Amino acid sequence: MRTQVAIIGAGPAGMFLAHLLRRDGIDAVVIERRDRAYVEGRVRAGVLEEVTVDLMHRLGLAERLVREGLVHGGTNLSLDGRLFRIDMAALTGGSTVTVYGQQEVMRDLFDAAEARDLSIVWNAMDVTLDGLDGDRPSVSWQADGASHTLDCDFVVGCDGYHGVSRAAIPADVLKTFERVYPFGWLGILADVPPADHELIYANHERGFALASMRSATRSRYYIQCGVDENVADWSDDRFWDELCLRLGPETAAKVTRGPSFEKAIAPLRSFVSEPMRWGRLFLAGDAAHIVPPTGAKGMNLAVSDVTMLGEAFAEHYGERCDAGIDGYSARALARVWKAERFSWWFTSVTHRFPTMDGFDRRIQMAELDYIRGSQAAQRTLAENYVGLPMTAA
């Protein structure tokens, strides 16, 4: 078996890249250790930057997005129940975000992959990478009781934090940077209308809360909790009571309660690995970086990574120029670190940390009060929230 680009992982990064390469006439094979139902069923992010929305349009994947996505021109912050709105569109020259769940994005990617006959290997076990530091890399795996090997020009690791790709970079080359947060998010999905037509990020003395949605009839809510807490200890009634307390009476009056059909605790961490290219191996998405969900940057960063990488491969094969390939890691990391900074900052001003004392709490309150009264501060938040522009290669 032979291809030009082997893509490890059929998540957002891998599938967007596969479509980009197909558009540019570059052969690619996606190798995924799970099946489609598992990948498509994972509950993940739901806020798309314009970078992601624009790419879906360019790839011909936006039909359902246009019909079902919820375009938001603003977002809301709450401090102990006192609500104020950030008019992102007005502050950024018209930029917006679109609420459209990652599950829906994956469905669109997979449906189009079938229609376009993209090559995807499902249920590939024991994936190994070889020859990455030479000119003839290969990927091997086990499937259907047999061994398979794929020769290629390049390997792109889109296989997430726990995948094999990042581990293939020698320890004396790879540098990692990490911040683990001492709390998690307890999240639920419920088929009830959202409390507001835009997101609400709440800072309360009892902890953070987020009022979000997946559609006009499906709500996504989160509250900050201990990472070692047991989901079974949180009945729906207990969750709704705590959520409404943290959102404050004005928003709580608009919360529609109902049974949850998904409930889980997600830990929060920031993580970056450098470089994002070694030899014939490139990293993209969660294989290279993780952000806390505050600010909704995870999938959007994956999309910006593979957009840059797609440009680099098109330049390599179409123009016989390796400038984009050689500059990929530095270019991608410049955007990654800005998103890491924003996610870290937004988390720090909206959450209660176990070590916080009265001084720390007053600093948080002053920061949010400053944002409330400063158009310059609101513009900085808005520019980062809708997504910073892609830098030139």
C-alpha positions in Angstrom: 0.0 0.0 0.0 1.2 3.5 -0.8 0.0 7.0 -0.4 1.4 10.5 -0.2 0.1 11.5 3.2 -0.8 9.1 6.0 -3.1 10.6 8.6 -3.3 9.0 12.0 -6.7 9.7 13.6 -10.2 10.4 12.2 -11.2 13.2 14.6 -11.7 16.8 13.4 -8.0 17.4 12.6 -7.6 14.3 10.6 -10.8 14.5 8.7 -10.5 18.2 7.9 -7.0 17.5 6.6 -8.2 14.6 4.5 -10.8 16.8 2.8 -8.3 19.6 2.2 -5.8 17.2 0.6 -8.5 15.6 -1.6 -9.5 19.1 -2.8 -5.9 19.7 -3.8 -5.5 16.4 -5.5 -3.1 14.9 -2.9 -3.5 11.2 -2.0 -4.2 10.5 1.7 -5.3 7.6 3.9 -6.8 8.1 7.3 -6.0 5.4 9.9 -8.3 5.3 12.9 -8.3 2.8 15.9 -12.0 3.1 16.6 -15.1 2.9 14.4 -17.1 5.7 13.0 -19.9 5.5 15.6 -17.5 5.9 18.4 -15.7 8.9 16.9 -18.9 10.6 15.8 -20.6 10.0 19.2 -18.0 11.7 21.3 -19.5 14.8 23.1 -17.1 17.6 22.6 -17.0 21.3 21.7 -19.7 23.3 20.2 -18.6 26.8 19.4 -16.9 27.4 16.0 -14.7 30.3 15.2 -15.0 32.0 11.7 -11.8 30.1 10.7 -13.7 26.8 11.1 -16.9 28.0 9.6 -15.1 29.5 6.6 -13.3 26.2 6.0 -16.5 24.2 6.1 -17.9 26.5 3.4 -14.8 26.2 1.2 -14.9 22.4 1.5 -18.6 22.2 0.6 -19.5 20.9 4.1 -21.7 23.8 5.4 -25.2 22.9 4.2 -26.4 21.7 7.6 -24.3 24.3 9.4 -26.1 27.1 7.6 -29.4 25.6 8.3 -29.0 24.5 11.9 -26.0 26.5 13.4 -26.7 29.3 15.8 -24.7 32.5 15.0 -23.7 34.5 18.0 -22.6 38.1 17.8 -22.0 38.4 21.6 -21.4 36.6 24.8 -22.2 37.3 28.4 -20.3 37.4 31.7 -21.8 37.2 35.1 -20.3 38.2 38.5 -22.3 36.9 41.5 -25.4 37.1 39.4 -24.8 40.5 37.8 -24.9 40.1 34.1 -23.2 42.1 31.3 -22.9 41.5 27.6 -19.8 41.6 25.3 -20.9 42.8 21.8 -18.3 40.8 19.9 -19.5 41.7 16.4 -19.5 45.4 17.2 -16.0 45.2 18.7 -14.4 43.1 16.0 -15.8 44.5 12.8 -18.6 42.0 12.5 -16.9 38.8 13.5 -19.1 36.1 15.1 -19.0 32.5 16.4 -21.4 29.7 15.5 -22.8 27.2 17.9 -22.8 23.8 16.2 -21.8 20.7 18.0 -18.6 18.7 17.2 -20.8 15.6 16.8 -22.6 17.4 14.0 -19.3 18.6 12.4 -18.0 15.0 12.5 -21.3 13.7 10.9 -20.8 16.2 8.0 -17.1 15.3 7.6 -17.9 11.5 7.5 -21.0 11.8 5.2 -18.9 13.8 2.7 -16.0 11.4 3.1 -18.3 8.5 2.0 -19.6 10.5 -0.9 -16.1 11.5 -2.0 -14.7 8.0 -1.4 -12.0 9.2 1.0 -9.8 6.3 2.2 -10.4 5.6 5.9 -9.2 2.5 7.7 -11.3 1.8 10.8 -10.5 -0.3 13.9 -6.7 -0.2 13.2 -5.0 -1.7 16.3 -1.3 -1.6 17.3 -0.4 1.3 15.0 3.4 1.8 14.7 5.3 4.5 12.8 8.7 3.8 11.2 11.3 5.7 9.2 10.1 9.1 10.2 13.7 10.5 10.2 14.4 9.3 6.7 12.8 9.7 3.3 10.6 6.6 3.3 8.3 6.6 6.4 5.6 4.0 6.9 2.7 3.2 9.1 1.8 -0.4 10.2 -1.2 -1.7 12.0 -3.3 -4.8 12.7 -6.9 -5.2 11.4 -9.2 -8.1 10.6 -6.6 -10.5 11.9 -3.9 -9.4 9.5 -0.9 -7.0 9.4 -0.9 -4.0 7.1 1.8 -1.5 6.1 1.3 1.8 4.4 4.3 3.5 2.7 4.0 7.3 2.4 5.8 10.6 2.0 4.6 12.1 5.2 2.8 11.1 8.4 0.4 13.5 10.2 -0.4 12.6 13.8 -4.0 13.7 14.5 -4.5 11.0 17.1 -5.0 13.0 20.2 -3.3 13.4 23.5 -3.0 9.6 24.1 -2.0 8.7 20.6 1.2 7.1 19.3 2.3 10.0 17.1 3.7 12.4 19.7 5.4 9.5 21.4 7.4 8.8 18.2 9.4 12.0 18.6 12.6 11.3 20.5 12.6 12.4 24.1 15.7 14.6 23.6 13.8 16.5 20.9 10.4 16.9 22.4 9.6 19.6 24.9 6.3 19.6 26.8 4.6 22.4 28.8 1.6 21.7 31.1 -0.7 23.3 33.6 -3.2 21.0 35.4 -6.1 22.8 37.0 -7.3 21.7 40.5 -10.9 21.3 39.4 -13.1 19.9 36.6 -16.4 20.7 34.8 -19.5 18.7 35.6 -21.5 19.0 32.4 -25.0 17.9 31.4 -27.0 17.7 28.1 -30.8 18.1 28.4 -33.5 18.5 25.8 -34.8 21.9 27.1 -34.6 25.3 25.6 -31.5 27.3 26.6 -31.7 30.0 29.3 -30.4 32.7 26.9 -29.8 33.0 23.1 -26.1 33.5 23.9 -23.6 31.8 26.2 -23.3 33.0 29.8 -20.0 32.6 31.7 -20.6 33.0 35.4 -18.2 33.7 38.2 -19.8 33.0 41.6 -18.4 32.7 45.1 -19.3 29.0 44.9 -17.5 28.5 41.6 -17.8 28.8 37.9 -20.9 28.0 35.8 -21.6 28.1 32.0 -25.0 28.3 30.3 -24.6 27.0 26.7 -26.6 25.2 24.1 -26.4 22.8 21.1 -29.6 24.0 19.5 -32.8 26.0 20.2 -34.2 22.9 22.0 -31.0 21.3 23.5 -29.1 22.9 26.4 -25.5 22.3 27.6 -24.7 23.4 31.1 -21.6 23.1 33.2 -20.6 23.8 36.8 -17.1 23.8 38.3 -16.5 20.8 40.7 -13.7 18.8 42.2 -11.9 16.5 39.8 -12.3 13.6 42.2 -16.1 14.0 42.7 -18.4 11.2 41.7 -21.0 11.9 39.0 -23.4 9.5 40.8 -23.5 12.0 43.7 -25.0 14.6 41.5 -28.7 14.1 40.9 -30.4 16.2 38.3 -32.1 18.2 41.0 -28.9 18.9 42.8 -27.2 20.0 39.6 -30.0 22.3 38.6 -30.1 23.9 42.1 -26.4 24.6 42.1 -26.4 25.9 38.5 -29.2 28.3 39.2 -27.5 29.6 42.4 -24.3 30.3 40.5 -26.0 31.9 37.5 -28.0 34.3 39.7 -31.7 35.0 40.0 -32.0 36.9 36.7 -30.7 34.0 34.6 -32.1 31.3 36.9 -35.6 32.5 36.2 -35.1 31.6 32.5 -33.6 28.2 33.1 -35.9 25.3 32.0 -35.2 22.2 34.1 -35.5 18.7 32.6 -33.9 15.2 32.8 -30.3 15.0 31.6 -29.4 12.4 29.1 -25.6 12.9 29.4 -23.7 13.8 32.5 -19.9 13.7 33.0 -17.0 15.3 34.7 -14.1 16.6 32.5 -10.7 17.6 34.0 -9.1 20.9 32.8 -5.5 21.2 31.7 -3.3 23.3 29.4 -0.7 21.3 27.4 1.7 22.1 24.5 4.4 20.0 22.9 7.1 21.4 20.8 8.1 21.0 18.0 5.0 20.1 15.9 7.2 18.6 13.2 10.0 16.1 13.4 11.4 14.6 10.2 8.5 13.3 8.1 6.1 13.5 11.1 3.7 16.4 11.7 1.4 16.9 14.8 -1.9 18.6 14.7 -4.8 19.1 17.1 -4.9 17.4 20.5 -1.8 15.4 19.6 0.2 18.6 20.1 -1.9 20.8 22.4 -4.8 20.8 24.9 -6.6 23.9 26.1 -9.2 24.1 28.9 -12.7 24.4 27.4 -13.1 27.9 28.7 -13.2 30.0 25.5 -13.9 27.0 23.2 -10.5 26.8 21.4 -9.8 23.1 21.1 -11.4 22.1 17.8 -10.8 25.5 16.3 -7.0 25.2 17.0 -7.1 21.8 15.3 -8.7 23.3 12.3 -6.1 26.1 12.1 -3.3 23.6 12.4 -4.5 21.5 9.4 -5.4 24.6 7.4 -1.7 25.6 7.6 -0.6 22.0 7.0 -2.9 21.7 4.0 -1.4 24.9 2.5 2.1 23.5 3.1 1.4 20.2 1.4 -0.2 21.9 -1.6 2.9 24.1 -1.9 5.1 21.0 -1.6 3.4 18.9 -4.3 2.1 21.7 -6.5 5.1 24.1 -6.5 7.9 21.9 -5.3 8.6 24.3 -2.5 9.1 23.2 1.2 8.9 26.7 2.8 5.5 25.9 4.2 6.5 22.5 5.5 9.6 23.8 7.1 7.8 26.7 8.7 4.7 24.8 9.9 5.7 24.2 13.5 6.7 27.8 14.2 3.6 29.2 12.4 1.2 26.8 14.2 2.7 27.3 17.6 2.5 31.0 17.4 -1.3 30.7 17.2 -1.5 27.8 19.7 0.3 29.8 22.4 -2.0 32.8 21.9 -5.0 30.6 22.3 -3.4 28.9 25.4 -2.9 32.3 26.9 -6.5 33.3 26.3 -7.9 30.1 27.7 -5.6 30.2 30.7 -6.6 33.9 31.4 -10.3 33.3 30.9 -10.2 30.3 33.2 -8.3 32.3 35.9 -10.9 35.1 36.0 -14.0 32.9 36.0 -13.1 30.0 38.4 -12.6 29.6 42.1 -9.2 28.1 42.9 -8.7 26.1 46.1 -5.8 28.3 47.2 -7.7 31.6 46.7 -7.9 34.0 49.6 -9.8 37.2 50.0 -7.2 39.2 48.1 -7.4 36.8 45.1 -11.1 37.0 45.1 -11.1 40.8 45.1 -8.6 40.8 42.2 -11.0 38.6 40.2 -13.9 40.9 41.0 -11.8 44.0 40.0 -10.8 42.3 36.7 -14.4 41.5 35.7 -15.5 45.0 36.8 -12.8 46.5 34.7 -14.0 44.5 31.6 -17.5 45.6 32.3 -16.5 49.3 32.1 -13.8 49.3 29.5 -14.4 49.0 25.8 -10.7 48.3 25.2 -10.8 45.4 27.6 -14.0 44.1 26.0 -12.4 44.4 22.5 -9.4 42.3 23.7 -11.7 39.6 25.0 -13.8 39.7 21.9 -10.9 39.5 19.5 -9.6 36.4 21.2 -13.0 34.8 21.7 -14.0 35.0 18.0 -10.5 33.8 17.0 -7.3 35.6 16.1 -6.6 35.8 12.4 -4.4 33.2 10.7 -0.8 34.5 10.3 0.7 34.4 6.8 3.1 31.5 6.0 
